[in-house]
Amino acid sequence: MSNNITKRIYPLCLGQVLSILLSLSGISSSTLASRCNLSTPSFQNMCVYATIAAIYVPNLLVDRKNACRGDEEGGGEHTKGRPPHNHRLPLTNLHLSISPSYYILISFLDVLGNYLVVLSFSYTTLTSVSLIDCTTIPFVMAWSYAIFNSKFRKAQIIWAGACIAGILMTVAGDVYYPSSPPSPAPSSSPPSLGTFDSGYEGRVKGDAMALMGSVVYALNNVAAERLCKNSERVEYLGMLGLGATIWSGLIMSLTEISSVHRYFIDSDASTCSSGLKGGLLGLYVLTITLFYSRMTAFVTKSTAVMLNVSLLTSDIYSVIWQVTG
C-alpha cells in the first residue's frame, strides 16, 4: 500500500520541482532579453548542453568501462536486464544501445525547440509565452497517437481542443488588442537578433515562434519518453548534450557572433551590470540543466503527457516571481 502511494506522490512532487525550474529559466531568459538585450538562443542553450555533456558523457564512459569489466569477471551478469549495446558512436569506441542517428535527430529537435522559445522572448511577453507553451499537451497527445498509436478518452480530447482554443484567443488578443499601440511608421525590417521588440507586430511574431516551439517540444518529449524507457538515462543525456552542443555551436557561429560580442563587450552597464549578466545567464544554465536531469527521470516512471500536465503550474510560479520581483 505504501509503495503504491509513493509511486503516485513521487511524480507529483517531481513535476512541481520541474515547474519551478522551468519558471525560473523563463524569468532569467525574459530578463536577459528585455533588460540586457541578449536574445541569443543558440549561445544560451549551447552553455546548457555543454554542461549536460560535461556531466553525463564522463559518467557514460565510466558506466561502459564498468560494464565491460563486469562482463569479463561475471560472465555477463553485470549487464543482465540492461539493453544491449549494439551500436557504436562514429570515430570512437563508445558503444550505445540506440543508433547514433536517432540521437542526432533528437538533439536537433531539442535545439530547434529551445531556439524558437528563447527567441520568442525577444518579441512577446513572458505571460504570452507561458500560456502558449500549454499547447504542448495537445501536441504531445497528437504525436503520441500519430507515432505510437496511443489511445485517449473523449474527455481528454475535448480538453485538448479547449486548450487550443484558448491559445488562439491569446494570439488574437495580441493581434486586435495589443498592450502597446503599433508605431505610426513601423519599419519594414525585423528587429535584429539580440534586441527586444515589444511592439504590436513583434508580439504576434513572438506568439508564432512560441507556438512552433511547442510543436517541436511535443515531438521531442514523446521521443525522449521512448528513448529513456528503451535505453538508459545517462546515455540519453550524454548523447543529447554532445549532439546539441555541436548543433547549437554551429547555429551560433552563423547567426549570433555579433550579438554575443555586444552582450559581453558593448552592452550598457547602466541597465545590465556584469554581475547581473553573469547571474542571469548562470541561473538559466543551472535551472535548465537540472530540468533535463530530472525530466528524464520523470518520463522514465511516467509519460510525456503527464510531464506536460505537471508543467502547467509553471505559469503560477512565473506570476509569483514577477509579482515578488
C-alpha positions as CSV (number, residue, x, y, z in Angstrom):
1,M,0.0,0.0,0.0
2,S,2.7,2.5,1.0
3,N,4.7,1.6,-2.2
4,N,1.6,2.5,-4.3
5,I,1.2,5.8,-2.6
6,T,4.9,6.6,-3.0
7,K,4.7,5.8,-6.7
8,R,1.9,8.3,-7.1
9,I,3.2,11.1,-4.9
10,Y,6.8,10.9,-6.4
11,P,5.7,12.1,-9.9
12,L,3.5,14.8,-8.5
13,C,6.3,16.2,-6.3
14,L,8.9,15.9,-9.1
15,G,6.5,17.6,-11.5
16,Q,6.3,20.6,-9.2
17,V,10.1,20.8,-8.9
18,L,10.3,20.8,-12.7
19,S,7.7,23.5,-12.9
20,I,9.7,25.7,-10.5
21,L,12.9,25.2,-12.5
22,L,11.1,25.9,-15.8
23,S,9.6,29.1,-14.4
24,L,13.0,30.3,-13.1
25,S,14.5,29.7,-16.5
26,G,11.8,31.7,-18.2
27,I,12.2,34.6,-15.9
28,S,16.0,34.6,-16.4
29,S,15.7,34.3,-20.2
30,S,13.0,37.0,-20.4
31,T,15.1,39.4,-18.3
32,L,18.1,38.8,-20.4
33,A,16.2,39.7,-23.5
34,S,14.3,42.8,-22.1
35,R,16.9,44.3,-19.8
36,C,20.3,43.1,-21.1
37,N,19.3,42.9,-24.8
38,L,20.5,39.3,-25.0
39,S,18.5,37.1,-27.3
40,T,20.9,34.5,-28.5
41,P,19.1,31.2,-28.1
42,S,21.9,29.1,-29.6
43,F,24.5,30.6,-27.3
44,Q,22.4,30.3,-24.2
45,N,21.4,26.7,-24.9
46,M,24.9,25.8,-26.0
47,C,26.1,26.6,-22.5
48,V,23.3,24.3,-21.2
49,Y,24.1,21.4,-23.5
50,A,27.8,21.7,-22.9
51,T,27.2,21.5,-19.1
52,I,25.0,18.4,-19.6
53,A,27.6,16.8,-21.8
54,A,30.4,17.6,-19.3
55,I,28.4,15.8,-16.6
56,Y,26.9,12.8,-18.4
57,V,29.5,11.8,-21.1
58,P,32.1,11.0,-18.5
59,N,29.5,9.1,-16.5
60,L,28.6,7.2,-19.6
61,L,32.2,6.3,-20.3
62,V,32.7,5.1,-16.7
63,D,29.5,3.1,-17.0
64,R,30.6,1.4,-20.2
65,K,34.0,0.6,-18.7
66,N,32.4,-0.9,-15.6
67,A,30.1,-2.9,-17.8
68,C,33.0,-4.4,-19.8
69,R,34.9,-5.2,-16.6
70,G,31.7,-6.8,-15.2
71,D,31.2,-8.9,-18.3
72,E,34.7,-10.2,-18.2
73,E,34.6,-11.0,-14.5
74,G,31.0,-12.2,-14.1
75,G,30.1,-13.7,-17.5
76,G,27.6,-11.0,-18.4
77,E,25.8,-10.7,-15.0
78,H,26.7,-7.0,-14.8
79,T,24.6,-6.1,-17.9
80,K,21.8,-8.6,-17.2
81,G,18.5,-6.8,-17.7
82,R,20.0,-3.9,-19.5
83,P,19.6,-3.1,-23.2
84,P,22.3,-4.4,-25.4
85,H,24.9,-2.0,-26.7
86,N,24.9,-3.0,-30.4
87,H,25.7,0.5,-31.9
88,R,28.9,2.4,-31.9
89,L,29.4,6.2,-31.8
90,P,31.4,7.2,-35.0
91,L,35.1,7.9,-34.6
92,T,35.0,6.4,-31.1
93,N,34.9,3.1,-29.3
94,L,31.8,4.0,-27.3
95,H,29.0,1.5,-27.7
96,L,25.4,2.6,-27.4
97,S,22.0,0.9,-27.1
98,I,20.4,3.2,-29.6
99,S,21.6,4.1,-33.1
100,P,23.5,7.4,-33.1
101,S,21.3,8.7,-36.0
102,Y,18.4,8.9,-33.5
103,Y,20.4,10.9,-31.1
104,I,21.4,13.3,-34.0
105,L,17.7,13.8,-34.8
106,I,16.6,14.2,-31.2
107,S,19.4,16.7,-30.4
108,F,18.4,18.8,-33.5
109,L,14.8,18.8,-32.4
110,D,15.7,19.8,-28.9
111,V,17.9,22.7,-30.2
112,L,15.2,23.8,-32.6
113,G,12.5,23.9,-29.9
114,N,14.7,25.7,-27.4
115,Y,15.8,28.2,-30.1
116,L,12.3,29.1,-31.0
117,V,11.0,29.5,-27.5
118,V,14.0,31.5,-26.2
119,L,13.9,33.7,-29.3
120,S,10.2,34.4,-28.7
121,F,11.1,36.3,-25.5
122,S,12.6,39.0,-27.7
123,Y,9.3,39.7,-29.4
124,T,6.5,38.9,-26.9
125,T,5.9,38.8,-23.1
126,L,6.6,36.1,-20.6
127,T,2.9,35.7,-20.0
128,S,2.1,35.0,-23.6
129,V,5.0,32.5,-24.0
130,S,3.9,30.7,-20.8
131,L,0.3,30.4,-22.0
132,I,1.2,29.3,-25.5
133,D,3.6,26.7,-24.1
134,C,0.5,25.0,-22.7
135,T,-0.3,23.8,-26.2
136,T,2.5,21.3,-25.8
137,I,-0.1,19.0,-24.1
138,P,-2.4,18.5,-27.1
139,F,0.5,18.4,-29.4
140,V,2.1,15.6,-27.3
141,M,-1.2,13.7,-27.5
142,A,-1.3,14.2,-31.3
143,W,2.3,13.0,-31.7
144,S,1.7,10.0,-29.4
145,Y,-1.3,9.0,-31.4
146,A,0.4,9.5,-34.8
147,I,3.7,7.8,-34.0
148,F,2.8,5.2,-31.3
149,N,-1.0,4.9,-31.8
150,S,-1.7,5.9,-28.2
151,K,-5.3,6.0,-27.2
152,F,-7.1,8.9,-25.3
153,R,-10.5,9.2,-23.9
154,K,-13.1,11.7,-25.4
155,A,-12.9,13.9,-22.3
156,Q,-9.1,14.3,-22.8
157,I,-9.6,15.1,-26.5
158,I,-12.2,17.8,-25.6
159,W,-10.0,19.4,-23.0
160,A,-7.1,19.4,-25.5
161,G,-9.3,21.2,-28.0
162,A,-10.3,23.7,-25.3
163,C,-6.6,24.3,-24.7
164,I,-6.0,25.0,-28.5
165,A,-9.0,27.4,-28.5
166,G,-7.6,29.3,-25.5
167,I,-4.3,29.8,-27.2
168,L,-5.9,31.0,-30.3
169,M,-7.7,33.6,-28.2
170,T,-4.4,34.6,-26.7
171,V,-2.8,35.2,-30.1
172,A,-6.0,37.0,-31.3
173,G,-5.7,39.3,-28.3
174,D,-2.2,40.2,-29.3
175,V,-3.5,41.0,-32.8
176,Y,-6.6,43.0,-32.0
177,Y,-5.9,44.3,-28.5
178,P,-2.1,44.9,-28.2
179,S,-0.9,46.2,-24.9
180,S,1.2,48.8,-26.7
181,P,-0.1,50.6,-29.8
182,P,1.7,50.0,-33.1
183,S,4.2,52.6,-34.2
184,P,2.7,55.1,-36.6
185,A,5.6,54.4,-39.1
186,P,6.8,50.9,-38.5
187,S,10.0,49.7,-40.1
188,S,9.7,47.1,-42.8
189,S,12.7,45.2,-41.5
190,P,12.5,42.9,-38.4
191,P,14.5,43.7,-35.3
192,S,18.0,42.4,-35.3
193,L,18.8,39.3,-33.3
194,G,19.8,40.3,-29.8
195,T,17.4,43.2,-29.4
196,F,14.0,43.3,-27.7
197,D,10.8,44.3,-29.6
198,S,7.7,44.8,-27.5
199,G,5.6,46.3,-30.3
200,Y,2.4,45.0,-31.9
201,E,4.0,43.1,-34.8
202,G,6.7,41.8,-32.6
203,R,4.2,40.2,-30.1
204,V,2.4,38.4,-32.9
205,K,5.7,37.1,-34.3
206,G,6.8,36.0,-30.8
207,D,3.5,34.1,-30.3
208,A,4.0,32.3,-33.6
209,M,7.6,31.3,-32.6
210,A,6.4,30.1,-29.2
211,L,3.7,28.0,-30.9
212,M,6.1,26.4,-33.3
213,G,8.4,25.7,-30.4
214,S,5.6,23.9,-28.6
215,V,5.0,21.6,-31.6
216,V,8.7,20.7,-31.7
217,Y,8.9,20.3,-27.9
218,A,6.0,17.9,-28.0
219,L,7.6,15.7,-30.6
220,N,10.9,15.7,-28.7
221,N,9.2,14.9,-25.4
222,V,7.4,11.8,-27.0
223,A,10.7,10.7,-28.5
224,A,12.5,11.3,-25.2
225,E,10.0,9.1,-23.3
226,R,10.6,6.2,-25.6
227,L,14.4,6.6,-25.6
228,C,14.7,6.9,-21.9
229,K,12.5,3.8,-21.4
230,N,14.2,1.7,-24.0
231,S,17.8,2.8,-23.4
232,E,19.4,4.4,-20.4
233,R,19.1,7.9,-18.9
234,V,22.8,8.5,-18.7
235,E,23.3,7.5,-22.4
236,Y,20.4,9.7,-23.5
237,L,21.6,12.8,-21.6
238,G,25.2,12.3,-22.6
239,M,24.4,11.9,-26.3
240,L,21.8,14.7,-26.2
241,G,24.3,17.1,-24.6
242,L,27.0,16.2,-27.0
243,G,24.9,16.4,-30.2
244,A,23.0,19.5,-29.2
245,T,26.3,21.3,-28.2
246,I,27.5,20.8,-31.8
247,W,24.2,21.9,-33.3
248,S,24.0,25.0,-31.1
249,G,27.6,25.9,-31.7
250,L,27.1,25.7,-35.5
251,I,24.0,27.9,-35.4
252,M,25.7,30.4,-33.0
253,S,28.7,30.7,-35.3
254,L,26.5,31.5,-38.2
255,T,23.9,33.9,-36.7
256,E,24.8,35.1,-33.2
257,I,28.5,36.1,-33.0
258,S,27.9,39.8,-33.2
259,S,25.1,39.6,-30.5
260,V,27.3,37.6,-28.1
261,H,30.1,40.1,-28.6
262,R,27.8,43.0,-28.0
263,Y,26.5,41.3,-24.8
264,F,29.9,40.8,-23.3
265,I,31.8,43.9,-24.6
266,D,29.5,46.6,-25.8
267,S,26.3,46.4,-23.6
268,D,25.2,49.3,-21.5
269,A,26.4,48.7,-17.9
270,S,23.9,51.2,-16.5
271,T,21.0,48.9,-17.4
272,C,22.7,45.5,-17.1
273,S,25.9,45.2,-15.0
274,S,28.4,42.5,-15.4
275,G,27.2,40.8,-12.2
276,L,23.7,40.8,-13.5
277,K,24.7,39.4,-16.8
278,G,26.6,36.5,-15.3
279,G,24.0,35.9,-12.7
280,L,21.1,35.7,-15.1
281,L,23.0,33.5,-17.6
282,G,24.2,31.3,-14.8
283,L,20.7,30.9,-13.4
284,Y,19.4,29.9,-16.9
285,V,22.1,27.3,-17.4
286,L,21.7,25.9,-13.9
287,T,17.9,25.6,-14.0
288,I,17.7,24.1,-17.5
289,T,20.5,21.6,-16.7
290,L,18.6,20.5,-13.6
291,F,15.4,20.4,-15.5
292,Y,16.8,18.0,-18.1
293,S,18.3,15.8,-15.5
294,R,15.0,15.4,-13.5
295,M,12.8,15.4,-16.6
296,T,14.3,12.2,-17.9
297,A,13.7,10.6,-14.5
298,F,10.1,11.7,-14.7
299,V,9.4,10.3,-18.2
300,T,11.1,7.0,-17.2
301,K,8.5,6.5,-14.5
302,S,5.6,8.3,-16.2
303,T,4.6,9.6,-19.6
304,A,5.3,12.7,-21.7
305,V,1.6,13.7,-21.4
306,M,1.8,13.7,-17.6
307,L,5.0,15.6,-17.8
308,N,3.4,18.5,-19.6
309,V,0.3,18.4,-17.4
310,S,2.6,18.8,-14.4
311,L,4.4,21.7,-16.0
312,L,1.2,23.7,-16.3
313,T,1.8,25.1,-12.8
314,S,5.0,26.8,-14.0
315,D,2.7,29.7,-15.1
316,I,1.7,30.2,-11.5
317,Y,5.3,30.2,-10.3
318,S,6.2,32.7,-13.1
319,V,3.5,35.1,-11.9
320,I,4.8,34.7,-8.3
321,W,8.3,35.5,-9.4
322,Q,7.1,38.6,-11.4
323,V,5.0,39.9,-8.5
324,T,7.6,39.4,-5.8
325,G,10.4,40.6,-8.1
